[in-house]
Amino acid sequence: MSVRYPAAIDAACARKTEEGVVRPWNASMTNENVLEPESPLPRHAEFERVLLELGELTGAEPRAVPGDFERTVIGFYMQPGFEWDVHRIVREHQSALLRRDCFICSYQGLAVVPTGNVLRAVREIRTEGVNYGIGNKQIIDWLGQTMKSYSLRLMTVSDDLIKADLLAPPNDPETLAESMVRICPTLEQDKLSTIVTKLKEERTLTLWWD
């Protein structure tokens, strides 16, 4: 079955800015203190509306994503006979939903967090590299610094994995690759040139701490 995008949901998810253009998020959406408010984030009215819309879009029921701590992360899991592409949904709707104070990403299906601040969403999901002594705060700090120089869209945010699209060719892929290795020691097994090539040709960034 092909992916279904009801026109009403597309229209709701694609609300425009005052200028009439939906732009990807950038560093201006990460200025607030990402450690506040404390988890779990409160569920606001627009978040509840987004959950209803995404439920119709995916044909799935919203369910809390389980974790070892209290958090507000709601997931939609693919149902038999209803196919949908999580990455396509994220690419097409993330920017508009951020402006509705909601963040979506791939995480055990499609996940939604009630914040328009991408770093606060990473805080709520609490991505960390326990096996390498890399804490959530270190990952958030790295992302915040990186987004000052590179335009990213976070596609996957999970317990120990982050994947992002580079929305523009990186001006200095070598420097970015070196910083990736510092925050993600598992990349040390790859040649730096391999990481640089992926950044330049595929425009994707992957960090994992399994």
C-alpha positions in Angstrom: 0.0 0.0 0.0 1.3 3.4 -0.8 1.9 6.2 1.7 -1.3 8.1 2.4 -1.2 11.8 3.1 -4.8 13.2 3.7 -5.0 16.7 2.2 -6.5 18.1 5.4 -3.6 16.8 7.4 -1.0 18.0 5.0 -2.6 21.5 5.1 -2.6 21.5 8.9 1.0 20.2 9.2 2.2 22.8 6.6 1.1 26.0 8.3 3.2 28.8 6.9 5.2 31.5 8.7 4.1 35.1 8.5 6.2 35.4 5.3 4.4 32.5 3.8 7.4 30.2 3.7 8.3 27.3 6.0 12.0 27.2 6.6 14.1 24.5 8.2 14.9 25.1 11.8 18.3 26.6 12.7 20.2 27.8 15.7 17.6 30.5 16.5 15.4 27.7 17.7 17.9 26.5 20.3 18.5 29.7 22.3 16.5 28.8 25.4 18.0 26.9 28.3 17.6 23.3 27.1 17.7 22.0 30.7 14.5 23.8 31.6 11.7 23.0 32.2 12.6 19.8 33.9 11.4 16.5 32.4 8.8 15.5 31.7 7.8 18.4 29.4 4.1 19.5 29.8 1.6 18.5 27.1 0.2 21.7 25.5 -3.0 22.1 23.5 -1.2 22.3 20.1 0.7 19.1 20.9 -2.6 17.3 21.5 -3.9 18.6 18.1 -0.7 17.4 16.4 -1.1 14.0 17.9 -4.6 13.7 16.4 -3.3 14.8 13.0 -0.4 12.4 13.0 -2.7 9.6 14.1 -4.8 10.2 11.0 -1.7 10.6 8.9 -0.1 7.3 10.0 -3.2 5.2 10.9 -1.6 4.5 14.3 -2.5 5.1 17.9 -0.2 7.4 19.9 1.6 5.6 22.7 4.2 6.7 25.2 7.7 5.6 24.2 9.0 3.6 27.3 12.1 4.7 29.1 14.0 4.4 32.3 12.8 7.8 33.5 9.7 10.0 33.2 9.5 11.9 29.9 7.0 13.2 27.3 7.8 11.3 24.2 4.9 9.9 22.2 5.3 7.3 19.4 3.4 6.1 16.5 4.1 2.5 15.4 3.3 1.1 12.0 0.1 -0.9 11.9 -0.3 -4.0 9.6 -1.8 -3.0 6.2 -0.9 0.7 6.6 2.5 1.6 5.2 4.1 4.9 5.8 7.7 6.2 5.6 8.9 7.8 8.8 11.8 9.6 7.2 9.5 11.1 4.5 7.1 12.3 7.2 10.0 13.9 9.1 11.4 15.6 6.1 8.1 16.9 4.9 6.6 18.0 8.2 9.3 18.7 10.8 9.9 22.3 10.0 6.2 23.3 10.1 5.6 21.3 13.3 8.5 23.0 15.1 6.7 26.2 14.6 3.8 24.6 16.4 6.0 23.8 19.3 6.4 20.1 18.5 9.4 18.1 17.4 9.1 14.9 15.3 11.8 12.4 14.5 12.4 8.7 13.8 12.5 6.8 17.1 10.8 3.4 17.5 8.6 4.5 14.7 7.6 8.2 14.5 8.2 10.1 17.8 6.8 13.5 18.9 8.0 15.7 21.7 6.1 18.8 22.9 8.8 21.4 22.2 9.9 23.5 19.3 13.5 23.5 20.6 15.4 20.7 19.0 18.0 20.6 21.7 15.3 20.4 24.4 13.9 17.5 22.5 17.2 15.7 22.6 17.3 16.4 26.3 13.8 14.9 26.7 14.7 11.8 24.8 18.0 11.8 26.7 20.4 10.5 24.0 23.7 9.5 25.6 26.7 7.3 25.1 26.9 5.4 28.4 29.5 2.9 27.1 31.8 5.8 26.3 31.2 8.1 29.2 29.4 10.6 26.9 26.5 12.2 28.7 23.4 13.8 27.3 24.7 17.3 28.2 27.9 16.7 26.1 25.8 15.7 23.1 23.5 18.7 23.4 26.5 21.0 23.7 28.1 19.5 20.6 24.9 19.8 18.6 24.4 23.4 19.7 27.9 24.3 18.6 27.7 22.4 15.4 24.4 24.0 14.4 26.1 27.4 14.6 28.2 26.5 11.6 26.1 23.8 9.8 22.4 23.6 8.9 21.1 20.3 10.1 17.7 18.5 10.3 17.7 15.8 13.0 16.1 12.8 11.4 16.6 10.1 14.1 17.0 10.8 17.8 17.1 7.7 20.1 18.7 6.4 23.3 22.1 6.1 21.7 21.8 7.3 18.1 21.5 10.6 16.2 21.1 10.9 12.4 20.9 14.2 10.7 20.6 15.6 7.2 22.9 18.4 6.1 20.6 20.9 4.5 23.5 22.6 2.6 27.0 21.4 1.5 29.4 21.7 4.5 31.9 24.4 4.0 34.6 22.6 6.0 33.7 18.9 6.1 37.2 18.0 7.4 36.7 20.1 10.6 33.1 18.7 11.0 34.4 15.1 10.6 37.1 15.6 13.2 34.6 17.0 15.7 32.3 14.0 15.1 35.1 11.6 16.0 35.7 13.5 19.2 32.0 13.3 20.4 31.5 9.8 18.9 34.5 7.5 19.6 32.9 4.6 17.5 33.8 6.6 14.4 37.5 6.1 15.2 37.2 2.8 13.3 36.5 4.7 10.1 39.0 6.6 8.1 38.5 10.4 8.3 38.4 10.6 4.5 35.4 8.1 4.5 33.5 10.3 7.0 34.3 13.4 4.9 33.2 11.8 1.7 29.8 10.8 3.3 29.3 14.3 4.5 30.0 15.8 1.1 28.3 13.3 -1.1 25.4 12.0 1.0 25.0 15.0 3.2 24.2 12.8 6.2 25.7 12.8 9.7 25.5 9.7 11.9 26.5 9.4 15.6 26.0 6.3 17.6 27.2 5.1 21.0 26.2 1.4 21.2 
